[in-house]
Amino acid sequence: MGIRVAVAGASGYAGGELLRLIAGHPHLDLAVATGFAQAGSRIGAVHPHVRSLRDVVLAPTEPGVLADADLVFLALPHGESAALAAQLPDSVKVVDIGADFRLNAAADWTRYYPGPHAGTWTYGLPELPGQRERITASSRVANTGCYAVSVILALAPLIAAGVADPEDVVVVAASGTSGAGRSAKVHLLGSEVMGSLSPYKVGAHQHVPEIKQASGARTLSMTPVLAPMPRGILATVTARPLTGADPREVLAEAYDGEPFVQVLPEGQWPHTASTFGANAAHLQATVDVDSGRIIVVSAIDNLVKGAAGQAVQNANLMLGLPETAGLTADGIAP
């Protein structure tokens, strides 16, 4: 018998990716998976690619159904995790993939999200200095946002080292359509997305306060772009330099020995396809020859390092397992 885990909201894209990773994990056993409208359906009907769990039936998303697990993953829409988490026993560890507990300041929450601020849990990005130890000691962890992972990993070491100006950060980041969730939306129809790039939530994306909080940036201009692909994020992060230090060398030193963050060889630039299926972040940095600005490009799979894989990485730490268990830094190609 392995460690019993539950997935609440297993019918969504992030929930399905969690099921796939749990199915291949050497130490985790799926105790229960829940859904809302899909409750009563078999996993094989909702996620045909997770064949090893195809006969498991999705249960209703109720606290009593989840309470016997050792750890619960909450893969629910933003704003819906807090009420459910409050009804789980203190003995049950929880990783929330939603945004409910990421932000320290209630004012930041109310500026970008509806409803009251639920509080703050340990922030689930192990690659930040000191955060791995905090996650290991926690029973409640707030997973990072998908855009936030790609930008924070590119930016935080440069600000911490005094190399990049925290007052002058600009981000343009393209994401696949799975980042918007699985609910039917007109603007996500194939006919609307194929062959087109479109910006959205320009100047008001909800991951901005999270990125500032975790990276040390004080002002941030972010333009998200919807890309005609199902998964992946490519973030281009620029900042004004404060020293003449090589930003690539700073990043390489910061992530030396990290299993899931790779600073690519000089001259090789990140591709989203290289991270598909992997709990990996690929980074490259340079200095613009004209403006002198630092440029860092970051690629992740938004459903893995940006959601389910990051959640399993956090769960591994919380459960005393090897951090890399059930995860890979190798992508799928072509």
Residue pairs with C-beta under 8 A, 6 or more apart in sequence:
1 29
2 25
2 26
2 27
2 28
2 29
3 27
3 28
3 29
3 70
3 71
3 319
3 321
4 29
4 31
4 68
4 69
4 70
4 71
5 22
5 28
5 29
5 30
5 31
5 69
5 70
5 71
5 72
5 73
5 315
6 30
6 31
6 32
6 33
6 34
6 65
6 66
6 69
6 71
6 72
6 73
7 15
7 18
7 19
7 22
7 30
7 32
7 33
7 34
7 72
7 73
7 75
8 15
8 34
8 61
8 66
8 72
8 73
8 74
8 75
8 76
8 84
9 15
9 34
9 35
9 36
9 61
9 74
9 75
9 76
9 77
9 97
10 16
10 18
10 19
10 33
10 34
10 35
10 43
10 46
10 58
10 75
11 35
11 36
11 37
11 38
11 41
11 46
11 47
11 58
11 182
12 75
12 181
12 182
13 178
13 181
13 182
13 303
14 75
14 97
14 303
14 307
14 308
15 33
15 35
15 73
15 75
15 308
16 46
16 47
16 49
16 50
17 303
17 304
17 307
17 308
17 309
18 73
18 75
18 97
18 308
18 311
18 312
19 30
19 33
19 43
19 47
19 50
19 53
20 47
20 49
20 50
20 308
21 304
21 308
21 309
21 312
21 326
21 327
22 28
22 29
22 30
22 312
22 326
23 30
23 50
23 52
23 53
24 326
25 312
25 325
25 326
26 325
26 326
27 319
27 321
27 325
27 326
28 312
28 315
28 326
30 53
30 56
31 68
31 69
31 70
32 59
32 65
32 66
32 68
32 69
33 43
33 53
33 56
33 58
33 59
34 58
34 59
34 60
34 61
34 62
34 65
34 66
35 41
35 46
35 58
35 59
35 60
35 61
36 60
36 61
38 46
38 58
39 58
39 59
39 60
39 61
40 57
40 58
41 57
41 58
42 54
42 55
42 56
42 57
42 58
43 50
43 53
43 54
43 55
43 56
43 57
43 58
44 50
44 51
44 53
44 54
44 55
46 58
47 53
48 54
59 65
61 76
61 84
63 84
63 87
63 88
66 72
66 84
66 88
66 92
67 88
67 89
67 92
69 92
70 92
70 93
70 319
71 92
71 93
71 94
71 95
71 315
71 318
71 319
72 88
72 92
72 93
72 94
72 95
73 94
73 95
73 97
73 311
73 315
74 81
74 84
74 85
74 94
74 95
74 96
74 97
74 98
75 97
75 98
75 307
75 308
76 84
76 97
76 98
77 98
77 181
78 98
78 99
78 100
78 113
78 206
79 98
79 99
79 100
79 113
79 114
79 115
80 98
80 100
81 96
81 98
81 100
81 101
81 118
82 100
82 101
82 118
82 119
85 94
85 96
85 100
85 101
85 140
88 94
90 139
92 139
93 139
93 140
93 315
93 318
93 319
94 139
94 140
94 141
95 124
95 141
95 143
95 311
95 314
95 315
95 318
96 121
96 140
96 141
96 142
96 143
97 143
97 307
97 308
97 311
98 143
99 113
99 142
99 145
99 206
99 210
100 118
100 142
101 118
101 119
101 120
101 121
101 140
101 142
102 120
102 121
102 123
102 142
102 143
102 144
102 145
102 210
103 109
103 117
103 120
103 209
103 210
103 213
104 120
104 213
105 209
105 213
106 116
106 117
108 209
108 213
109 116
109 117
109 209
110 116
110 117
111 209
112 204
112 205
112 206
112 208
112 209
113 206
120 142
121 138
121 140
121 141
121 142
122 131
122 134
122 135
122 138
122 140
122 141
122 142
123 131
123 134
123 141
123 142
123 144
123 213
123 214
124 131
124 135
124 141
124 142
124 143
124 144
124 310
124 311
124 314
125 131
125 144
125 149
125 152
125 153
125 214
125 310
126 132
126 135
126 313
126 314
126 317
126 323
127 153
127 255
127 258
127 260
127 261
128 152
128 156
128 214
129 160
132 317
132 323
135 141
135 314
135 317
135 318
136 317
136 318
136 320
138 318
139 318
141 314
141 318
143 307
143 310
143 311
143 314
144 152
144 210
144 214
144 306
144 310
145 206
145 207
145 210
145 306
146 175
146 179
146 207
146 233
146 300
146 302
146 303
146 306
146 307
147 173
147 175
147 179
147 205
147 207
147 211
147 222
147 224
147 233
147 235
147 306
148 207
148 210
148 211
148 214
149 281
149 300
149 305
149 306
149 310
150 173
150 233
150 234
150 235
150 281
150 298
150 299
150 300
150 306
151 171
151 173
151 207
151 211
151 215
151 222
151 235
151 237
151 298
152 211
152 214
152 215
153 255
153 261
153 281
153 283
153 298
154 235
154 237
154 251
154 283
154 285
154 296
154 297
154 298
155 164
155 169
155 211
155 215
155 216
155 217
155 237
155 239
155 296
156 214
156 215
156 216
157 250
157 251
157 253
157 254
157 255
158 164
158 239
158 247
158 250
158 251
158 294
158 296
159 166
159 215
159 216
159 217
159 239
160 216
160 254
161 245
161 250
161 254
162 242
162 243
163 241
163 242
163 243
163 245
163 247
163 250
163 294
164 239
164 240
164 241
164 242
164 247
164 294
165 239
165 240
165 241
165 242
166 215
166 216
166 217
166 218
166 219
166 239
167 218
167 219
167 240
168 219
168 239
168 240
169 217
169 219
169 220
169 221
169 237
169 238
169 239
170 220
170 221
170 222
170 237
170 238
170 239
171 211
171 220
171 221
171 222
171 223
171 235
171 236
171 237
171 238
172 222
172 223
172 225
172 235
172 236
173 222
173 223
173 224
173 225
173 233
173 234
173 235
173 236
174 197
174 224
174 225
174 226
174 227
174 233
174 234
174 235
175 224
175 225
175 226
175 227
175 232
175 233
175 302
176 227
176 229
176 230
176 231
176 232
176 233
176 272
176 302
177 188
177 193
177 226
177 227
177 228
177 229
177 230
178 230
178 231
178 302
178 303
179 231
179 233
179 302
179 306
180 188
180 226
186 192
187 193
187 198
187 226
193 226
193 228
194 228
195 228
196 228
197 225
197 226
197 227
197 228
198 225
198 226
199 223
199 224
199 225
199 226
200 224
200 225
200 226
201 224
202 223
202 224
203 221
203 222
203 223
205 222
205 224
207 222
208 220
208 222
211 217
211 220
211 222
212 218
212 220
227 234
229 272
231 272
231 276
231 301
231 302
231 303
232 272
232 273
232 275
232 276
232 299
232 300
232 301
232 302
233 272
233 298
233 299
233 300
233 301
233 302
233 306
234 270
234 271
234 272
234 297
234 298
234 299
235 297
235 298
235 299
236 295
236 296
236 297
237 295
237 296
237 297
237 298
238 288
238 293
238 294
238 295
238 296
239 293
239 294
240 292
240 293
240 294
241 247
241 287
241 292
241 293
241 294
246 287
247 285
247 286
247 287
247 294
247 296
248 263
248 266
248 284
248 285
248 286
250 285
251 263
251 283
251 285
251 296
252 263
255 261
255 262
255 263
255 283
259 323
259 324
259 329
260 279
260 280
260 281
260 305
260 313
260 324
260 327
260 329
261 280
261 281
261 283
262 280
262 281
262 282
262 283
262 329
263 283
263 284
263 285
264 270
264 282
264 283
264 284
268 284
269 284
269 297
270 282
270 283
270 284
270 297
270 298
270 299
271 282
271 299
272 299
272 300
272 301
273 331
273 333
273 334
274 282
274 299
274 331
274 333
275 281
275 282
275 299
275 300
275 301
275 304
275 305
275 331
276 301
276 331
276 332
276 333
277 301
277 304
277 328
277 331
277 332
278 301
278 304
278 305
278 309
278 328
278 329
278 330
278 331
278 332
279 301
279 304
279 305
279 309
279 310
279 312
279 313
279 327
279 328
279 329
280 300
280 301
280 304
280 305
280 329
280 330
280 331
281 298
281 299
281 300
281 305
282 298
282 299
282 300
283 296
283 297
283 298
284 296
284 297
285 294
285 295
285 296
285 297
286 294
286 295
287 293
287 294
287 295
288 294
288 295
300 306
301 309
301 331
303 309
304 310
309 327
312 326
312 327
313 323
313 324
313 327
315 321
316 322
316 323
316 324
316 325
316 326
316 327
317 323
